[in-house]
Amino acid sequence: MKWIWALSKDQKGATAIEYGLIAALIAVAAISAMSTSGRKLSKTFNTVSSKINR
């Protein structure tokens, strides 16, 4: 019975899950930011390229 009580007090698994969720959230934010900036950068390069070709 003591083992079950000690297991219920153990927070190591919960902490690992929380860190995993935080890492996933950071990854999603980074991917969306890079995607947005990539589109803007591509548009800028296309504009410069079209003006050079004129």
PyMOL commands that set and color helices and strands:
alter all, ss='L'
color gray80, all
select helices_A, chain A and resi 2-9+12-53
alter helices_A, ss='H'
color red, helices_A
deselect
rebuild
show_as cartoon
